[in-house]
């Protein structure tokens, strides 16, 4: 059996100009980055309406058994093109941290990949480096302003802007900076987050153009003065330079699938600590160029899909037409209490026990008024009885489960799914966000906790409540909320699998992302700077004697 990277290398890629032509992008609108990837100059595209059908791919809660959400997104896009539907794929860019940690890359798998796989998973077109640089420029300008007299009277105890790095590095979570004398500035406690958690990343992904990008950057609140007035990036005169660093990064990236279909890969916030969706610019571009756009949201539907609906669609005025919920027999058995080592053994009862997780996601998607279909990403160890059990459970709960073999068969293995998606997308959805803009910020958090996570309640310390009340008084009460919590469970306890109810969602901190346009609620033990595992993937990644990268998956 060939590995993902071997399959990728064996493929015959088309010149990126040919992919652009197939997508309806004029030659003068592409800026090539080598032979097989390019930036798109949006100013040279026809400014037509974004009239395509929007299909979201989401999933059950992730497990070590794997679900294959990106693989299914690629397979579905290829399959829609195979059945005659002009389709564009819109994905997030992978972060270097997971590539060298546990999760690995995010370019799909098997015969449902976007390529060139190595480039996409590593430095790609430099977008993440630009975001990291823009974020850290603002951090440097904060400390520089304080060093040279602090004319804004910034209270260094109330600076909330950390630095970022696109790598899992737990040693940087909490640091003391500016040591070794006055020439290095004023010592203070600070820290690093991973680049995908940066508000700059969220801004890039939610902006509708360069002017909006710069305006959002200017609204970033970096901290407060000694008399508790907010200080913004505009106050520090940093917004213009930050925008300059992002001038290329804001242009969407064009690549291709293994079957030669166009794909826009742009932006990459994680859904467990950020809002988890690719850029609005890429999605809107796809909707202008194609009849169907297939996009994904990170992790399970309780995180990625909820934020896609309540943040991205709300801000961008998007109306999704259908949702695909990816599930596997293996992952449902883990939710049913089976250890990873025993997943190859058929166990219909375990599938039925674990299917409560799938049912919960079906019910949750229905709350947004969008029809959902279940994609069973098949593994060779799945038994017919296990697959039949999933199909029966999905049907009982008003959905349909469709068997897919895109990992081994490419787009041909997802044609049944494509036909069903195209069918249900013909009827306009009744999409609506979960909550109204006008309710209080903590009520928004509570709404997500009780209606999506099925918690008994959300709780927060008085200091957290006071922050929310102050932000409401400052005019930020209309913003949606972005809940940062574990991706492994509906609760804040990653070990609580299945479909728990009656648990408590404890909000330990809140952060204002005024530029991105949401409030982040940090729950449980979730961290915005991950660490590497005991045996990181980096130990096996190398360049062989022929100059080829090995160990990247």
TORDOPA-511382 format. One record per residue (C-alpha): residue in one letter; y, x, z. Coordinates in steps of 0.5 Angstrom, whole numbers, padded with zeros to 4 digits, always signed. Example, Ala and Ser with C-alpha at 12.3 -4.5 7.8 and 13.67 -1.06 7.14 Angstrom:
2
A-0009+0025+0016;S-0002+0027+0014;
% end
This chain:
553
X+0000+0000+0000;X+0007+0003-0002;X+0012+0004+0003;X+0019+0000+0002;X+0022+0007+0000;X+0017+0008-0005;X+0017+0002-0008;X+0025+0003-0009;X+0024+0010-0012;X+0019+0007-0017;X+0024+0002-0020;X+0028+0002-0026;X+0035+0001-0024;X+0040-0002-0029;X+0047+0002-0030;X+0052-0002-0025;X+0056-0004-0031;X+0050-0008-0034;X+0050-0011-0027;X+0057-0013-0027;X+0057-0016-0034;X+0051-0020-0032;X+0055-0023-0026;X+0061-0024-0030;X+0065-0018-0028;X+0069-0015-0033;X+0069-0008-0034;X+0076-0006-0032;X+0074-0009-0025;X+0069-0005-0023;X+0070+0002-0020;X+0064+0006-0020;X+0061+0010-0014;X+0056+0014-0018;X+0051+0010-0023;X+0048+0004-0019;X+0054+0002-0014;X+0061+0000-0015;X+0067-0003-0012;X+0070-0009-0015;X+0078-0010-0016;X+0079-0017-0014;X+0086-0017-0018;X+0082-0016-0024;X+0078-0022-0023;X+0079-0029-0026;X+0082-0033-0020;X+0078-0039-0021;X+0076-0044-0016;X+0070-0042-0011;X+0065-0048-0014;X+0058-0045-0013;X+0053-0048-0008;X+0053-0044-0001;X+0046-0043+0002;X+0045-0039+0009;X+0039-0036+0011;X+0038-0035+0018;X+0031-0035+0022;X+0028-0036+0029;X+0029-0031+0035;X+0027-0024+0033;X+0021-0021+0036;X+0018-0014+0035;X+0013-0018+0030;X+0018-0018+0025;X+0021-0024+0021;X+0024-0021+0014;X+0031-0025+0014;X+0034-0020+0009;X+0027-0020+0005;X+0027-0027+0004;X+0035-0027+0002;X+0033-0022-0003;X+0027-0026-0005;X+0030-0033-0005;X+0036-0030-0010;X+0031-0027-0015;X+0027-0033-0015;X+0033-0038-0016;X+0035-0033-0022;X+0028-0034-0024;X+0028-0042-0025;X+0035-0041-0028;X+0040-0042-0023;X+0046-0037-0024;X+0045-0034-0017;X+0049-0028-0013;X+0046-0025-0007;X+0051-0023-0001;X+0049-0019+0005;X+0052-0015+0010;X+0052-0007+0010;X+0047-0004+0015;X+0049+0001+0021;X+0047+0008+0021;X+0045+0006+0029;X+0039+0002+0028;X+0037+0006+0022;X+0036+0012+0026;X+0034+0008+0032;X+0029+0002+0032;X+0031-0003+0027;X+0031+0001+0021;X+0035-0001+0015;X+0037-0007+0012;X+0036-0007+0005;X+0030-0012+0005;X+0023-0010+0004;X+0017-0009-0001;X+0019-0012-0008;X+0025-0016-0005;X+0030-0011-0004;X+0037-0009-0006;X+0038-0002-0009;X+0039+0004-0009;X+0036+0003-0002;X+0037+0010+0001;X+0045+0010-0001;X+0046+0003+0002;X+0042+0005+0009;X+0046+0011+0009;X+0053+0012+0008;X+0054+0007+0002;X+0061+0007-0001;X+0064+0009+0006;X+0066+0003+0009;X+0064+0004+0016;X+0067+0011+0016;X+0074+0007+0014;X+0073+0002+0019;X+0071+0007+0024;X+0077+0012+0022;X+0082+0006+0022;X+0080+0003+0029;X+0080+0010+0032;X+0087+0012+0029;X+0089+0006+0033;X+0086+0009+0040;X+0089+0016+0038;X+0096+0012+0037;X+0096+0009+0044;X+0094+0015+0048;X+0100+0019+0044;X+0105+0014+0045;X+0103+0014+0053;X+0104+0022+0052;X+0111+0022+0049;X+0114+0018+0054;X+0111+0011+0054;X+0117+0007+0051;X+0113+0001+0051;X+0111+0002+0058;X+0104+0001+0057;X+0100+0000+0063;X+0094+0005+0062;X+0090+0001+0067;X+0090-0005+0062;X+0088-0001+0056;X+0083-0005+0053;X+0082-0002+0046;X+0076+0003+0046;X+0074+0008+0041;X+0068+0007+0036;X+0062+0011+0033;X+0057+0008+0028;X+0051+0011+0032;X+0047+0009+0038;X+0049+0013+0044;X+0049+0011+0051;X+0052+0017+0054;X+0059+0014+0051;X+0059+0007+0054;X+0063+0009+0060;X+0067+0016+0059;X+0073+0019+0063;X+0078+0022+0058;X+0084+0027+0057;X+0081+0032+0062;X+0083+0039+0063;X+0091+0039+0064;X+0097+0035+0062;X+0097+0038+0055;X+0091+0033+0054;X+0095+0027+0056;X+0093+0022+0062;X+0086+0022+0065;X+0083+0015+0065;X+0077+0011+0064;X+0075+0009+0057;X+0069+0008+0053;X+0066+0008+0046;X+0063+0002+0042;X+0059+0002+0036;X+0063+0001+0030;X+0060-0006+0028;X+0063-0009+0035;X+0070-0007+0033;X+0075-0012+0032;X+0077-0008+0026;X+0070-0010+0023;X+0071-0017+0024;X+0078-0017+0021;X+0075-0014+0015;X+0070-0019+0014;X+0074-0025+0016;X+0081-0023+0012;X+0082-0027+0005;X+0086-0021+0002;X+0089-0015+0003;X+0096-0018+0006;X+0092-0022+0011;X+0088-0016+0013;X+0094-0012+0015;X+0097-0018+0018;X+0091-0019+0022;X+0091-0012+0024;X+0098-0012+0027;X+0096-0018+0031;X+0091-0014+0035;X+0092-0014+0043;X+0091-0007+0045;X+0093-0008+0053;X+0099-0010+0057;X+0105-0007+0060;X+0106-0006+0067;X+0109-0013+0067;X+0103-0016+0064;X+0106-0017+0057;X+0101-0016+0051;X+0102-0010+0047;X+0100-0010+0039;X+0098-0006+0034;X+0105-0008+0031;X+0108-0006+0037;X+0105+0001+0036;X+0107+0001+0029;X+0100+0003+0027;X+0098-0003+0023;X+0100+0000+0016;X+0097+0006+0017;X+0090+0003+0019;X+0091-0002+0013;X+0092+0004+0008;X+0085+0007+0011;X+0082+0000+0009;X+0085-0001+0002;X+0078+0001-0001;X+0074-0001+0004;X+0076-0009+0003;X+0074-0009-0004;X+0067-0012-0004;X+0061-0007-0006;X+0056-0009-0012;X+0049-0007-0013;X+0043-0010-0015;X+0036-0013-0013;X+0029-0010-0016;X+0029-0015-0021;X+0036-0013-0023;X+0040-0019-0020;X+0047-0018-0018;X+0048-0017-0010;X+0055-0016-0006;X+0054-0012+0000;X+0060-0012+0004;X+0062-0012+0012;X+0057-0011+0017;X+0058-0014+0024;X+0052-0015+0029;X+0051-0022+0031;X+0049-0021+0038;X+0055-0017+0040;X+0060-0020+0034;X+0060-0025+0029;X+0054-0023+0025;X+0056-0025+0017;X+0058-0021+0011;X+0065-0021+0009;X+0069-0028+0007;X+0072-0024+0001;X+0065-0022-0002;X+0062-0030-0001;X+0068-0033-0004;X+0067-0028-0010;X+0060-0030-0011;X+0062-0037-0010;X+0067-0036-0016;X+0062-0032-0020;X+0055-0036-0019;X+0053-0043-0019;X+0049-0041-0012;X+0051-0036-0007;X+0045-0034-0002;X+0048-0030+0004;X+0045-0029+0011;X+0047-0029+0018;X+0044-0024+0023;X+0039-0025+0028;X+0036-0032+0030;X+0040-0038+0028;X+0043-0039+0036;X+0047-0033+0034;X+0048-0032+0027;X+0048-0039+0024;X+0052-0041+0030;X+0058-0036+0029;X+0057-0037+0021;X+0059-0044+0022;X+0064-0044+0028;X+0067-0038+0026;X+0067-0036+0019;X+0066-0043+0016;X+0072-0045+0020;X+0076-0040+0018;X+0075-0039+0011;X+0074-0047+0010;X+0067-0046+0007;X+0062-0052+0007;X+0055-0049+0007;X+0050-0054+0002;X+0043-0052+0005;X+0040-0047+0011;X+0033-0043+0010;X+0030-0042+0017;X+0025-0036+0016;X+0019-0036+0021;X+0013-0032+0021;X+0006-0034+0024;X+0006-0027+0028;X+0013-0028+0031;X+0011-0035+0033;X+0005-0033+0036;X+0009-0028+0040;X+0013-0034+0042;X+0007-0037+0044;X+0005-0031+0049;X+0001-0027+0045;X+0001-0019+0045;X+0004-0015+0039;X-0003-0012+0039;X-0007-0018+0038;X-0003-0021+0033;X-0008-0020+0027;X-0013-0025+0030;X-0012-0032+0028;X-0010-0037+0034;X-0007-0044+0032;X-0006-0046+0039;X-0001-0040+0040;X+0002-0042+0034;X+0003-0049+0036;X+0006-0046+0043;X+0011-0041+0040;X+0013-0046+0035;X+0018-0049+0040;X+0022-0044+0038;X+0022-0046+0031;X+0023-0053+0033;X+0029-0052+0037;X+0033-0048+0031;X+0031-0054+0026;X+0034-0058+0031;X+0040-0054+0032;X+0042-0053+0025;X+0042-0061+0024;X+0047-0061+0029;X+0052-0058+0024;X+0050-0063+0019;X+0047-0058+0014;X+0040-0060+0011;X+0035-0054+0013;X+0028-0052+0010;X+0023-0047+0013;X+0021-0041+0009;X+0014-0038+0012;X+0014-0031+0010;X+0007-0029+0010;X+0003-0023+0012;X-0004-0022+0010;X-0007-0023+0017;X-0004-0031+0017;X-0010-0036+0017;X-0010-0042+0013;X-0010-0046+0019;X-0004-0043+0022;X+0000-0044+0016;X-0002-0051+0016;X+0000-0052+0023;X+0007-0049+0022;X+0008-0054+0016;X+0005-0060+0020;X+0010-0058+0026;X+0016-0057+0021;X+0015-0064+0017;X+0014-0068+0024;X+0021-0065+0026;X+0024-0067+0019;X+0024-0061+0015;X+0019-0058+0010;X+0016-0051+0011;X+0014-0047+0005;X+0010-0041+0004;X+0013-0035+0001;X+0010-0028-0001;X+0016-0025-0004;X+0015-0019+0000;X+0009-0017-0005;X+0011-0021-0011;X+0018-0021-0011;X+0022-0027-0014;X+0016-0030-0016;X+0013-0031-0009;X+0019-0035-0007;X+0020-0040-0013;X+0017-0046-0009;X+0023-0044-0004;X+0028-0044-0009;X+0026-0050-0012;X+0027-0054-0006;X+0033-0051-0004;X+0036-0052-0011;X+0034-0060-0010;X+0037-0061-0003;X+0043-0057-0004;X+0045-0062-0010;X+0047-0067-0004;X+0054-0065-0001;X+0052-0063+0006;X+0056-0067+0012;X+0058-0060+0015;X+0062-0060+0021;X+0063-0054+0027;X+0060-0056+0033;X+0067-0056+0037;X+0074-0058+0036;X+0079-0053+0036;X+0083-0057+0041;X+0078-0056+0047;X+0079-0051+0052;X+0076-0044+0051;X+0071-0044+0057;X+0069-0051+0054;X+0068-0048+0048;X+0063-0043+0051;X+0060-0049+0055;X+0059-0053+0049;X+0055-0047+0045;X+0051-0046+0052;X+0049-0053+0053;X+0048-0055+0046;X+0045-0049+0042;X+0042-0045+0048;X+0040-0051+0052;X+0043-0048+0058;X+0044-0052+0064;X+0051-0049+0065;X+0055-0043+0063;X+0058-0040+0069;X+0064-0035+0070;X+0067-0031+0076;X+0075-0033+0077;X+0077-0027+0074;X+0074-0029+0068;X+0077-0036+0068;X+0084-0033+0069;X+0084-0029+0063;X+0082-0035+0059;X+0087-0039+0062;X+0092-0034+0061;X+0090-0033+0053;X+0091-0041+0053;X+0098-0040+0056;X+0099-0035+0051;X+0098-0039+0045;X+0090-0037+0044;X+0087-0043+0046;X+0085-0046+0039;X+0081-0040+0037;X+0073-0041+0037;X+0069-0037+0041;X+0064-0031+0039;X+0058-0031+0045;X+0055-0024+0046;X+0048-0024+0048;X+0041-0022+0047;X+0038-0024+0041;X+0031-0025+0043;X+0032-0031+0047;X+0036-0037+0047;X+0037-0035+0054;X+0041-0029+0057;X+0034-0026+0059;X+0031-0023+0053;X+0024-0024+0056;X+0024-0031+0056;X+0021-0033+0050;X+0020-0040+0046;X+0025-0045+0048;X+0027-0045+0055;X+0032-0050+0058;X+0035-0051+0065;X+0037-0044+0065;X+0044-0041+0067;X+0049-0037+0062;X+0053-0032+0066;X+0059-0030+0063;X+0061-0023+0066;X+0067-0022+0061;X+0071-0024+0056;X+0075-0021+0051;X+0081-0023+0046;X+0080-0021+0039;X+0087-0024+0037;X+0087-0021+0030;X+0080-0023+0028;X+0082-0030+0031;X+0076-0031+0036;X+0075-0030+0044;X+0069-0026+0045;X+0065-0028+0051;X+0060-0022+0054;X+0054-0025+0057;X+0048-0022+0061;X+0046-0015+0060;X+0048-0015+0053;X+0052-0008+0051;X+0057-0007+0046;X+0054+0000+0045;X+0046+0001+0044;X+0042+0007+0046;X+0037+0010+0042;X+0029+0008+0044;X+0024+0013+0047;X+0022+0015+0040;X+0028+0014+0035;X+0026+0013+0028;X+0031+0019+0027;X+0025+0024+0029;X+0021+0022+0023;X+0027+0022+0018;X+0028+0029+0014;X+0029+0031+0007;X+0022+0034+0003;X+0021+0040-0001;X+0023+0036-0007;X+0030+0034-0004;X+0027+0026-0003;X+0029+0023+0004;X+0023+0021+0008;X+0022+0017+0014;X+0027+0012+0012;X+0025+0005+0013;
% end
